[in-house]
Amino acid sequence: MTHKPTLTAELLAEFAGTMVLLLIGLGVVASVVLFGKGVPGEVVNGGVTNINIAWGLAVVMGIMVAGKTTGAHLNPAVTLALALHRGFPWGKVLPYCVAQTAGAFAAAAVVFLNYRPAFAKFDPALEKSAGVFATFPGFPESLMPGFVDQTIGTALLLLLIFAITDERNQPSGALTPILVGLIVVAIGMSFGPMHGYAINPARDFGPRLFTVLAGFRNNGLTDGTGVFIVPIIAPLVGGVLGGWLYDVLIRRYLPVTSS
C-alpha cells in the first residue's frame, strides 16, 4: 500500500530540508568570513573553495532529508519550474515557497546564534557582515549584471536537474542527490563572483529577512539599494527558462518509454 503524504507533511519536509541546506551553507560562509583576518569581504580559512564544496554538500543533505516526501524542491525556482513544465499542482506552489523561505530564515537564526561571539568581535555594529547570510552584487553600480548572472545560473541549474531526473534521458536513482550537489558546486565555481549565486529565492530572502530583524544595516532590503530584488526575480525567470530549454532541446526528441 502506497502512503501519500499530506500537505502538512510535505511542507514540513520542505521546511526541514531547506533548513538543513542553509544551516550548512550559511555555516560555511560564517566560518570562512568571520574567522578570516577581520577585513570586510576577505575570505580565508579555506576561502571560496570551502564555500563552493560545502554548498554542494548542503544541497545533498537537504535532498536526503526531504527527497522521499516531496522530491526535495528546496527552492521556489524549482517549484515554479515544476509547476509550469511538469504538472506540479499550482495550489501547492505558494505553500511550498513559504515553507522553504521559513526554513531558510530559521537556519539563519541558528547560524547567527551559534556564531554570535564571532559576529560581536568581527562586526560589533552589524554594518559589514550581512553578506554571511545574503548575496550582494559584485558590481554594485548596477543590478543588471547580477540579474543576468542569476538568470543564467538558475537556468543552468534547472536544465541540469531536469536532465538528471528525466528517466527518458538517463536514470540516476540514488545518485540524484549527489549529482544535484555537484551541479551547485559547478555553478558556484563558474558563476559565483557576480552576485553570490543564490540561484534560489528562499535561500536569499529568508536569511536576508532575518538580517533585517537582527539589526544588520547593510541588508539589501531596507537600506535603499534594492539588492534583494535580483536573487528573487532572476532565479524564478532563470528556472522557468532552464526547464523550457531542456524540454525544447532534449526532452522532445527522446523516445517515449512504454508503461
TAJONOR-V620073 format. One record per pair of residues at least 12 apart in sequence whose C-alpha atoms are under 10 Angstrom apart, sorted by the first residue. I is the first residue (numbers start at 1). GAP is how many residues later the second one is. Records with the same first field share a line. If there is no record, write none. Layout:
# TAJONOR-V620073
I->GAP + GAP
This chain:
# TAJONOR-V620073
4->65
5->63 + 64 + 65
6->63
7->62 + 63 + 85 + 88 + 89
8->87
9->57 + 60 + 61
10->56 + 58 + 59 + 60 + 61 + 62 + 82 + 85 + 86 + 89
11->55 + 58 + 59 + 81 + 84 + 85 + 86 + 87 + 88 + 89 + 92
12->54 + 57 + 58 + 84 + 87 + 88 + 91
13->49 + 50 + 52 + 53 + 54 + 55 + 56 + 57 + 58 + 59 + 60 + 61 + 83 + 86 + 87 + 90
14->48 + 49 + 51 + 52 + 53 + 55 + 56 + 57 + 58 + 59 + 60 + 61 + 81 + 82 + 83 + 84 + 85 + 86 + 87 + 88 + 89
15->47 + 50 + 51 + 57 + 59 + 81 + 82 + 83 + 84 + 85 + 86 + 87 + 88 + 89 + 90 + 91 + 92
16->46 + 47 + 49 + 50 + 58 + 83 + 84 + 86 + 87 + 88 + 90 + 91
17->41 + 42 + 43 + 44 + 45 + 46 + 47 + 48 + 49 + 50 + 53 + 55 + 56 + 57 + 82 + 83 + 86 + 87
18->40 + 41 + 43 + 44 + 45 + 47 + 48 + 54 + 55 + 56 + 57 + 81 + 82 + 83 + 84 + 85 + 86 + 87 + 88 + 89 + 184 + 185
19->39 + 43 + 46 + 55 + 80 + 81 + 82 + 83 + 84 + 85 + 86 + 87 + 88 + 89 + 91 + 184
20->38 + 39 + 40 + 41 + 42 + 43 + 44 + 45 + 46 + 54 + 83 + 84 + 86 + 87
21->33 + 34 + 35 + 36 + 37 + 38 + 39 + 40 + 41 + 42 + 44 + 53 + 82 + 83 + 86 + 182
22->33 + 36 + 37 + 40 + 52 + 81 + 82 + 83 + 84 + 85 + 86 + 88 + 89 + 111 + 180 + 181 + 182 + 184 + 185
23->32 + 35 + 39 + 80 + 81 + 82 + 83 + 84 + 85 + 86 + 87 + 88
24->27 + 30 + 31 + 32 + 33 + 34 + 35 + 37 + 38 + 83 + 87
25->26 + 27 + 28 + 29 + 30 + 31 + 32 + 33 + 34 + 82 + 83 + 86 + 107 + 108 + 178
26->25 + 28 + 29 + 32 + 78 + 81 + 82 + 84 + 85 + 86 + 105 + 106 + 107 + 108 + 177 + 181
27->24 + 27 + 28 + 31 + 80 + 81 + 83 + 84 + 85 + 87 + 88 + 105 + 106
28->17 + 18 + 19 + 20 + 22 + 23 + 24 + 25 + 26 + 27 + 30 + 83 + 104
29->14 + 18 + 19 + 21 + 22 + 23 + 25 + 26 + 102 + 103 + 104
30->13 + 21 + 81 + 82 + 84 + 85 + 88 + 89 + 99 + 101 + 102 + 103
31->12 + 13 + 14 + 15 + 16 + 19 + 20 + 84 + 87 + 101
32->12 + 13 + 14 + 15 + 16 + 18 + 19 + 100
33->12 + 13 + 14 + 85 + 86 + 89 + 96 + 98 + 99
34->81 + 83 + 84 + 85 + 86 + 87 + 88 + 89 + 95 + 98
35->83 + 84 + 87
36->86
37->85
38->83 + 84 + 85
39->83 + 89
40->82 + 83 + 87 + 88 + 89 + 91
41->87 + 88 + 90 + 91
48->140 + 141 + 144 + 145
49->136 + 139 + 140
51->134 + 137 + 138
52->129 + 130 + 132 + 133 + 134 + 135 + 136 + 137 + 138 + 140 + 145
53->128 + 129 + 131 + 132 + 133 + 135 + 136
54->127 + 130 + 131
55->126 + 127 + 129 + 130 + 133
56->121 + 122 + 123 + 124 + 125 + 126 + 127 + 128 + 129 + 130 + 131 + 132
57->120 + 121 + 123 + 124 + 125 + 127 + 128
58->123 + 126
59->13 + 15 + 118 + 119 + 120 + 121 + 122 + 123 + 124 + 125 + 126
60->12 + 115 + 116 + 117 + 118 + 119 + 120 + 121 + 122 + 124
61->116 + 117 + 120
62->12 + 115 + 119
63->113 + 114 + 115 + 117 + 118
64->110 + 112 + 113 + 114
67->109 + 110
70->26
72->105
73->23 + 24 + 27
74->22 + 23 + 25 + 26 + 27 + 29 + 30 + 126 + 127 + 128 + 129
75->21 + 22 + 24 + 25 + 26 + 124 + 125 + 126 + 127 + 128 + 160 + 161 + 164
76->17 + 18 + 20 + 21 + 22 + 23 + 24 + 25 + 123 + 124 + 125 + 126 + 127 + 156 + 159 + 160 + 163
77->20 + 77 + 78 + 80 + 81 + 122 + 123 + 124 + 125 + 155 + 156 + 157 + 158 + 159 + 160 + 161 + 162 + 163
78->15 + 19 + 76 + 79 + 80 + 83 + 84 + 121 + 122 + 157 + 158 + 160 + 161 + 162 + 165
79->13 + 14 + 15 + 17 + 18 + 157 + 160 + 161
80->12 + 13 + 14 + 16 + 17 + 156 + 157 + 159 + 160 + 163
81->12 + 74 + 77 + 81 + 155 + 156 + 157 + 158 + 159 + 160 + 161 + 162 + 163
82->76 + 80 + 157 + 158 + 161
83->157
84->156 + 159 + 160
85->77 + 155 + 158 + 159 + 162
86->76 + 157
97->104 + 105
98->104 + 108
99->103
100->100 + 101 + 102 + 103 + 106
101->99 + 100 + 101 + 102 + 103 + 104 + 105 + 106 + 108
102->100 + 101 + 103 + 104 + 105 + 107
103->99 + 100 + 103 + 104
104->29 + 97 + 98 + 99 + 100 + 101 + 102 + 103 + 104 + 105 + 106
105->28 + 97 + 98 + 99 + 100 + 101 + 102 + 103 + 104 + 105 + 106
106->100 + 101 + 104
107->26 + 96 + 99 + 100 + 103
108->24 + 25 + 26 + 95 + 98 + 99 + 100 + 101 + 102 + 103
109->24 + 97 + 98 + 101 + 102 + 104 + 105
111->21 + 22 + 96
112->20 + 21 + 98 + 99 + 102
123->93
125->90 + 91 + 92
126->85 + 88 + 89 + 90 + 91 + 92 + 93
127->88 + 89 + 90 + 91 + 92
128->88 + 89 + 90 + 91
129->82 + 87 + 88 + 89 + 90
130->77 + 78 + 80 + 81 + 82 + 85 + 86 + 87 + 88 + 89 + 90
131->65 + 76 + 77 + 80 + 85 + 87 + 88 + 89
132->75 + 76 + 79
133->70 + 71 + 72 + 73 + 74 + 75 + 76 + 77 + 78 + 86
134->61 + 62 + 64 + 69 + 70 + 71 + 72 + 73 + 74 + 75 + 76 + 77 + 85 + 86 + 93 + 94 + 97
135->57 + 59 + 60 + 61 + 62 + 63 + 68 + 69 + 70 + 72 + 73 + 84 + 85 + 92 + 93 + 95 + 96
136->57 + 58 + 59 + 60 + 61 + 62 + 68 + 82 + 83 + 84 + 91 + 92 + 94 + 95
137->12 + 56 + 57 + 58 + 59 + 60 + 83 + 90 + 93 + 94
138->54 + 55 + 56 + 57 + 58
139->54 + 55 + 56
140->54 + 55 + 85 + 87
141->84
142->83 + 85
143->52 + 82 + 83 + 84 + 85 + 86 + 87
144->86 + 90
145->49 + 50 + 85
146->47 + 48 + 49 + 50 + 51 + 81 + 84 + 85 + 88
147->47 + 48 + 80 + 82 + 83 + 84 + 85 + 86 + 87 + 88 + 90 + 91
148->46 + 47 + 82 + 86 + 87 + 90
149->42 + 43 + 44 + 45 + 46 + 47 + 48 + 50 + 81 + 82 + 85 + 86 + 89
150->41 + 42 + 44 + 45 + 46 + 47 + 48 + 49 + 50 + 80 + 81 + 82 + 83 + 84 + 85 + 86 + 87 + 88 + 89
151->46 + 48 + 79 + 80 + 82 + 83 + 84 + 85 + 86 + 87 + 88 + 89 + 90 + 91
152->35 + 39 + 47 + 82 + 83 + 85 + 86 + 87 + 89 + 90
153->31 + 34 + 35 + 37 + 38 + 39 + 44 + 45 + 46 + 81 + 82 + 85 + 86 + 89
154->30 + 33 + 43 + 44 + 45 + 46 + 77 + 80 + 81 + 82 + 83 + 84 + 85 + 86 + 87 + 88 + 89
155->44 + 79 + 80 + 81 + 82 + 83 + 84 + 85 + 86 + 87 + 88 + 89 + 90 + 91
156->27 + 28 + 31 + 43 + 82 + 83 + 85 + 86 + 87 + 89 + 90
157->23 + 26 + 27 + 29 + 30 + 42 + 43 + 78 + 81 + 82 + 85 + 86
158->22 + 25 + 41 + 77 + 80 + 81 + 82 + 83 + 84 + 85 + 86 + 87 + 88
159->79 + 80 + 81 + 82 + 83 + 84 + 85 + 86 + 87 + 88 + 91
160->19 + 20 + 23 + 82 + 83 + 86
161->15 + 18 + 19 + 22 + 81 + 82 + 85
162->80 + 81 + 82 + 83 + 84 + 85 + 88 + 89
163->80 + 83 + 84 + 87 + 88
164->12 + 15 + 16
165->14 + 15
166->85
167->90
168->83 + 86 + 87 + 88 + 89
169->81 + 82 + 84 + 85 + 86
184->13 + 15
187->12
195->32 + 35 + 36
196->35
197->34 + 38
198->32 + 33 + 34 + 36 + 37
199->31 + 32 + 33 + 34 + 35 + 36 + 37 + 39 + 40
200->31 + 32 + 33 + 34 + 35 + 36 + 39
201->27 + 28 + 29 + 30 + 31 + 32 + 33 + 34 + 35
202->29 + 30
203->28 + 29
204->24 + 26 + 27 + 28
205->15 + 16 + 23 + 24 + 26 + 27
207->12
208->12 + 13 + 14 + 20
209->12 + 13 + 19
